[in-house]
Amino acid sequence: MVEHGKPRKAAVAAWVGSALEYYDFFIYGTAAALVFGKVFFPSSDPTAGTLLALATFGVGYVARPVGAFILGHVGDRFGRKKVLVFTVLLMGASTFLVGCLPTYGQVGVLAPVLLVVLRLLQGLSAAGEQAGANSMSLEHAPEDRRSYYTSWTLSGTQAGQILATAVFLPVAAMPTEALRSWGWRMPFWASAVVVVAAFVIRRKLDETPVFEREVAGKEQAKLPVAVLFRDHWADVLRVVFAAVIAAVSTIFTVYALSYAVNSAGLARTPMLWVGVLANVVALGAIPLWAMLADRIGRKPVFIGGSLGCAVLIFAYLGAIASGNYVLVFATGILMFGIVYSATNAVWPAFYGEMFPARVRLSGMAIGTQIGFAIAGFTPAIAAAIAGDKSANWAGVAIFTAGLCLVNVIAVLTGRDNHRVPTADLGRRNSDDGRVSVTSPGGAPA
């Protein structure tokens, strides 16, 4: 039996840190949907400006795979805690600087160039955040509650989305001229508080017993990524394809908001409230789905959530097209607050349980961030599919549903390791479908 650490402390640190970090990351998406097309790309026609603004949102995801290789190595070689402290500092600083940028009208093309650079830095930070927090929570957790404790990271992410959307409610209600000149900057400047709070919390966090035991036993891989791709490449690919389920989040959070406000003629404030309420519901739904996954396994919950999203995306975008606010709220909360929460509750444990501790952070970071990079560009792809005035919303729904089915296939090919002891994760014998890998000295690889 593995010695466990302090699961509640680790889970709370993961929750708070992820909430603060993803507040930073998602205020960019809201600003891209509502403001950036006019502030940084005013010479373009309205449709092209929106498309370019959404593309800069996706740029942050391009940096994620690169950051995953770097921060995955650091986390598996030198510890989870170092990654968690670094990521929150980098995210906070780059987000604050976005709020300080000059506009296109002031410095021309330099403005969008600087915007892209800072978005890349945000992506580097996000690459190690969830994988580090999930690894920390999983390795501190009791073996029969790994899904519950790792789900706190995603609950924190939802809280960050609530903060990011809620802070834009008074900003979006400002007169258009004030919003575009200085109002949009306020949420970004608020990240200065985020940096201090998250840094203090994570500096006090203990390293996991699993990692400390590897240090004491000198079982660490000097090049974790090399070991990962030598012994666990199939699991990495599985995570990549499963992680495209994040497209549901980016379509809901960014594309649908842009479509509703800029094309369907819906008001900004009610649409922002859809996101706030859906995420509030998710805060309650995620731990309930996670507890169910600890009882019946990860795959039934994960697959059920993915299939539900594939169906409900048609209902949500159709409701926006109809202009019926009641339907928009009902379908948005049902899809994103309840059904999508099933996938968020499960994937931290499902992915983490594929890998042994010595490559867990690298495996989760690289696999998820490549998948998330695909998802990050879905708002821009969706805008291109929808065409002028976003008339083809059904095409966007079909595209999103197709990505949900990719996730389902990937999850079906994986094993449900929810009853495997923590020490044996990623190292099971052939009768469980895995091959134990040993080093020349006989220690498990």
N, C-alpha and C positions, 0 to 999 in steps of 0.2 A: 504494500500500500504506500502510495506516495505521500510524503509529508506535505500538508497544505499550509499555505500562509494565512493571509488575512483577506478572505474573499470580499467581505463587505467594504473594507477600506480600499481595496483595489478596484472594486466595482464603482464606488462613489467617485474615486479619482478619475476613472475612465469616463464616467457619465459627465462630470463637470468639465473635464478637459475637452471632451468631444463636443459638448454643447457650446463652449466658448470658441473652440477652433472652427466649428462648422457654422457658427454665426458669421464669422469672418468670410468663410467660403461662399455662403449662400446670399449674403447681401450683394455680392457681385452679380449673381444671377438675376436677382430682382432688379437691380439697377440696369443691367444689360437689357432686360425686357422692357423697362419703362423709360429710361433716360438716355443711355449711352448712344443709341442710334442718332440722336439729335446733337448730343454734346461733342462726340468724337468723330462722327462721320456725317457732318451736315451737308457736304457737297454732293452726297449721293441722293438718289430719289428715295422716298420713304420706305419702299419695300427693300431696296438694296441696303439702306442704312440699318434696318432692323436685322437683316440677314448677316451683315458684317458684325454688328454688336453681338449677336448670338454666337457667331463664330469665335469671337474673343473669349466667350464663356467656355467654349470647347478647348481653346488653347491651353487652359489650365490642366486639362486632362492629358494633353500631349506630354507634359512634363512628368506626369505621375509614374509611368513605367520607368523612366530614368531615375527618378527619386526612389522608386521601389528597390531597384538594384543597389543603390548606395545605402539607403537607410535600412534595407533588409540585412545587408552585410553588417552594418554597425550594430543593429539590434541582436543578431545571432552571435556576433563575435564579442561585443563589449557590454551588452545588456539592454533590456527593454527600457529601463528608466532613462537612459541617455537619449534615446530616440524621442521619448515622450516630452522631455524638457525642450529639446531642440526644435521639434516641430511646432510647438505652440509659440515659441519666440519668433521663428521665421514667419509664420502665418500672421501674427499680430503686426509685425513691423511692415511687411509688404502691404497689408490691408490698409494700415494707417496712411501709407504713402500714396495709395490710390486716391484717397480723399484730398491729397495735396496737389494732384496733377493739374497742369494748365489745360485748357480746352483747345479744340481744333482752331477755334477763332482767334486764340491768343498766340499759338506757336505753330500752327499748321500741322503737317504730318508727324512732327515729333510727338504730339500728344497721343495718338493711337499707338505709336511705337513704344512709348513708355508704359502705356496701359498693358500692352501685350507682355512686356518684360516682367512687370509686377504680377501679372496673372500667372506667368510661368513659375515664379517663386512661390505663389500660393499652391500651385500644383505640386511642386517639390515637397512642400510641407505636408499636404494632405496625403501624399504617397505613403508616409510612414505612420500617420496618425491612427487610423483604424486598426491596421495590422498590429501595431505596437500595443494599443489599448486592449485589443482582443486577446493577444498572446498573454499579456499581463493578467487579465481577468481569468482566462481559461486555466492558467497554471497555478493560480491561487485558489481555484474553486474546488469544492467537494466533487467527487467523480459523478455523483448522481444528479448534480445541479449545474453542470457546465453550461448548458444552453441558457438557463436563467441568468447566471452571472455574466456571461459574455453578452447577453442581450442588452445589458445596461449601456454598453458603448453605443448601440444604435438608438436606444432611448435618448441618450445624450445628443446624438445627431439630430433627432426629431426636435428636441428642445432648442437646439441651435437654429433650426429652420423656423421655429415659432418666433424666436427672438428676431431673426433676420427679417421675417415678414412683418411682424408686429411693429418693429421700429420704423418701417416704411409707411405704416398707416397714417400717422400725422404728416409725414413728409409728402406722401402722394396726394394728400388733401390740400397742399399748398397751391397757390396760383402758379400756373405753368412757368412763368418767367422766373419766379423765385426758385421753383423746383430745379430748373435747368441751370441756374447760375450758382447757387450755393446750397440749396436744400438737400440735394442728393449726397453732399459730402459729409453731412453730420453722422450718418450710421458708420461710415468708414473711420472717422476720427474717434468714435466711441471705442474702437478696438484697443486704444491705449489702456483702457481699464481692463480689457480682456487679457492682455499680455501679463499684467502684474498679478491678477487673480490666479490665472492658470499656472503661472510659473511657481508661485508660492505653494499651491496645492501639490504639484507634481514633484517638487524638490523633496517633499516629505514622504514620498511613497517608497516602500521597501521593494527591493528586487525580488523576483520569484524564487521559491525554494528549488524549483526545477533548474533554473539557470545557475543558481549558486552551487548546486550539486555538480553540474557539468564543469564549472570552473574548478571546483575542488578535485574532481576526477580527471580533469584535463581531457574531457570528451568533446570539447568544442571543435568545430571544423574551422580550420584557418581560412578556408575559402568556402563559406556556406553555399554560395550560389553554384559553385562547381559541383558540390555534393548534391545539391537540390536537383540539378538537371541530369546528373548521372543516375540518381536512384529514384527520383520522384517526378520525372518529366510528365508522365501521364496525368498525375494529379494536378500539376500546374495547368496543363491544358484544360482539364475539367473545370477548374476554378475560373479560368478565363471565359469560357463559354457560359458558365453558370452566372457569372457576374454581370453579364449584359442585361440582367433583370433590372439593373439600376437605370435603364432607359425609361422605365415607368416614372421614376422620380424626376429625371430631367425633363421629360415631356410634360409632366404635371406642373412642375415648379417653374419652368422657363417658357417652353413653347406655348402651352395652353394659356398661360397668363398673357403672353404677347398676342396670341390669336384673339383672345377675348377682348382685350383693350384696344388693340390697333386695327383689328379687322371686323370683329363681330359687333363692336360699338358698345360693349358693356363697360360699366364704370370701374375705375381702378380700385376704389375702396372695397366694394363688395367682393371683388375677385381676390384681393389680398386676404379678406376675412375667410374665404374658402380654405386657403392654405393654413391659416392660423388654426381654425377649428379642426381641420383634418389632422393636423399634427398634435393637437391637444388630445383628440381621440386616440391617436397612435401611442401616446404616452401610456395609456391604460391598456391598450390592446397588445403591445409588444411583450410585456412580461407574462401575460396570460398565454399567448401563443408559445412562448419559450417554455413555460411550465408544462404545457401539453407535449411539446417536443421531448422534454426529459422523460415523459411517461411512455409515449408511443413511438418515438423515433423522430429523426429530423426530416426524412424524405417525405412522408405523407403531408406534413404541414407545409414544407417548402413548395412542393408540387401543387398542392391545393391553392396556395396563394398566387402562384404564377399563372395558373389557368384562370383563376378568378379575375386577375388583372387583364388578361387577354380579352376577356368578354367585356369587362366594365369600361375599358378605354373607349369603346364605341359609344356607350351610354353617356360618358362624361363629355366627350367632344361634341356629340350630337346635342346634348343639353346646352352647351355654349352656343352652338349654331342656332338653336331655337330662340335664344335670348331669354329663356325662362329661368329666373334666378332660383326658384324653389328646386327645380330639377338639377341645376348646377350645384347647389349646396348638397343636395341629397346624394347625387352620384359621386361627387368629389369626395365627400366624407366617407362614403361606403368603400370606394375604390382605394383611396390613399390612406385613409385613417384606419380602416379595419383589414381589408383584404391584403393590401401591399405590406401591412405590418407583419403578416405571417412569414413572408420571405425575410424581412429584416430581423425578425426574432430568431431565425434559425441559421442563417448563413454564417454568422461569426463562429458558432460551434461546429457546424458542418464542415466548413473549410479548415478550421484549425485542427480538427480531429483527423485530417488526412495526413498530417506531417508530424515527424518526431520533433522534439524540442529544439534540437541543434539547427534545424532549418525551418522552423515553424514561421518565424516572422518573415523570412525571405519568401517562403512559399506563398503565404497569404498575401504579402505586399505585391509581389510580382504578378501573381495570378489575378488578384482583384483589380489592380491598377491598369493592367492591359484591358481587362473587360470594362472597367469604368471609363477608360479612354474612348472606347467605342461608344459607350453611352453618352459621354460628354458632348459628342458631336451630333447626337440625335436631334436636338432642337434646330440646328442649322439644316440638317438633312430633311427634317419634317417641314421646315419653312419652304425648302426647295420643292418638296413633293406637293405641298398645298398650293403652290403657285401664287399668282397675283390675287390679292385680297383673301388668301387662304380659303378659296372656294372648295378645294378638294380635302376637306377634313377627314372624310372616310378613308382616303389613301393613307393619311397619317396614322389612323387607327389600325389599319391593316399592317402597316410597317411595324408599329409598336407591338401588336399581337404576335407578329412573326418572331420578334426578338424574345418575347415571353416563351414561345415554344422552343426556341433554341435553348433557353435555360432549362426547361423541363427535360429535354433529351439529355443534357449534360448531367443533371441531377440523377436521372434514372440510371446512368452508367456508373455512378459512384456507390460506395458501400456506406451503410449506416453504422457508424462506429460509436453510437451513444452508450453502449454497454461495455466498451473496451476500456480497461484501466488506463489512467492518464500516462503512466510510465510506459505502456505498450503501444501508445498511439503512433502509427506510422511504422511500427516494427513487428507487425503480426506475422505469425508463421504461415506457411503455404496453405494450411487447411482453412485459414480465414481469408485467403485470397491475396495475401501479401508475402513477400519474400524477405526474410531477415537478412540484413546486410551487415557484415562484420568487417572490422578493420583488420589489418595484418596482425595486430596484437591480440585479436579475439574480442575486443570490446564492440558493442553495438555501434554501427555507423550512424 
